[in-house]
Amino acid sequence: MMHTYVGGCQCGKVRYEMSGEIGEVIACNCSRCGKLGTLLTFVPAENFKLLSGEDATTLYKFNKGIIQHRFCTTCGVESFANGKAPNGAEMVAVNVRCLDDIDLDSLNVKKFDGKKY
């Protein structure tokens, strides 16, 4: 059964909801995620809805440029990013640290060596 989660940035300008199950989250050590401390879950784009703040985000791309990192222009928090999954499907990477009422201690964290890529 899918659960709906709501989240966003620190100042509240960027708000969204995502539907899915958060089983395992990814802790990536690439040059960006490692510095931000993100814990990521991935959902198909159709399971993500931006509720507010599209005009309050700015875009950052690095490395191969396949992920569009979006962050709030006011508070600087990157609560989600969008791009393509390895199979070419549109997906959204959600920083679970930015979801409301999530118990971070209950999550199964998998380390991903993004420095290799």
N, C-alpha and C positions, 0 to 999 in steps of 0.2 A: 504494500500500500504506500502510495506517495504521500509525503508530508510537504506542507507549504511553509517555507521560512521567509521571514522578512528581515531586511538589513539595510545598511547604508554606511555613509561616511560619518565622521565624528560630529561635524556641525549640523548634520541633518538635511543638507540641501540635496544630496544624492540618496534616493531611497529606491528599493527594488524588492521584488519577491522572486523566489525560485521554488520549483517543485521538484522533489526527488528524495532519495534516501542518502543520508550521509553515512557511509560505511567507513571507508578508509579515506584519510586526507593525506595530501602530499606536502612534505616539507622539503622544498627544493633549495639547493645551495648555490644556484647560479648567482651571477654578480648582482642581480636585482633582488630576487626573492630572499637571498641570504641576508642582505642588508635590511630588508623590510620585515622579515620574520613572518611572512605569510604562511598560512595553512590553507591549502587549496582543495576544493572539490570541483568537479567538472559536470556540467549539465548540458544537454542539447539546447540550442538557442531558443527553441520553442517552449522550453521549461523555465525561461527567464523573462521577467517583465520589469522594465525600468518604470517606476511609478512617478519619479520626479528627478529633476536635476540634469537632464540631458544637456542643457545649455550651461550647466555649472561644472562640466567635466572638460578636461583637456586630454590629449592623446600623446602617448610616448611609445615609440618603437625602438627596439635595439636588436642586435645580433642579426638574425635572418629576417626580422620584421614581420613574422607571421602572426604574432600576438599583438593586439592593440591594447596596451595598458592604459586604462582610463583612471584618472584621479581627479578629485575635487579641487577646483581652482581656489577655493577658500581655505579649507583645512589641510589639503595635501594628501588625504588618505586615498589609497588605491583599494577600493573594496571589491572591484571586479575587473576582468579583462575579457576580451572576446577575440576569437580567431577560428581556426579550423582544426578539427581533430585529425589524427593521422589518416583516417579514412576519407577525409575531405569534407565531412559534415560540419556545419556551423556549430560552434560550442561556446560556452561561457565558463571561464574559470572564476569561481567565487571564493573570496577570502573569508573562510568561516569565522575568523576572528571578528568580522564585521556583521555577523548575523545576531539578531536580538535573541537574548535568552538561550544561548547555546552553552552547554556544559563542556568546556574545552578538555577537562580531565577525563571525560568519557570517550573521547575520540581515539581511534586507532590510527596512529601517525606512521606513515611510511616515508622513509628518507629517499630522495631522488637526487642523483648526482648530476645536476644540471651544468656543472662546470665542464663536463665532457662535451657539451653541445654548444 
